[in-house]
Amino acid sequence: MAFGAVAQSAQESDETADDEQATSYLRVVHASPDAPAVNVSVDNETVLSDVPFGAVSDYLSLQAGTYNVTVAAAEDPDTVVFEGEVTLDPASVTTLAASGEISEDAATSFEPVLISDTAVEPGDNESAVRVVHLSPDAPTVDITAADGEVVLADNVSFQNASDYVTVPAGDYTVEIRAATEDNDGEVVTTVDVSLENGTAYSAMAVGYLNPDEAPADTPFEVLLSEDATKTINIPSEANESAETNESSY
């Protein structure tokens, strides 16, 4: 009986682990500066309603697989701005950014961008941060702080994200610069951010640098979102093959 109970417990543990490995996490950010508030549907089921520009949703828990995703105007569901398949890998954490523009005279096309969110969990008194470029009229940029002494991101182009970098936790004035080889280009704009210790962030650049010349009067801003992290368990010398990644979403 004792052996049976242990076997059953082990089986349940394996099933729980399998379930966790089959689960994916997805959040949505509305970063299309000339699009109205939208509804987001997954396999014809509405999962987010009336999402305004600049909103970042909580993470949704989904089984890994391929889904049909629809983004439609909240006030006119027949106006579909995107419909297509999105594939989520097992145990992945992803941001789906509704990016680009929908206006007829827009310079960029509307499309969703999938960005992996898992950063290694920062240590004590440290933060991790990356930059996601979602501003249609902004050039390729470098991101610096401390008057260019600290480089947070290098040569980030529209609809792309930089790697995470680790910095001391604290308050920063972030400088967004036109990209140059030495990261010393003209400062386009600055943004103040506060980074807490042990936390990973995405700094999402959205809106228009020049709204007066754009299809919509949506000024530039930076959305600072807290990202999922993972910790890495280093194997002991006695069992070097036991290295695992432990998620802490």
Protein Blocks (a to p, Z undefined) as FASTA:
>chain_A
ZZmmmmmmmmmmmmmmmmmmmpccdddddfbfkbccddddeehiafbghiaehiacdddd
ddedddddddddfklmklcfbdcdddddehiacddddehjfbfkbcbdcddddddfbdcd
ddehiacdddddfbfkbccddddeehhlacfbghiaehiacddddddedddddddddddf
kopaccfbdcdddddehiacddddedjfblmlmmbdcddddddddddddddddddfklmm
lgccdddZZ
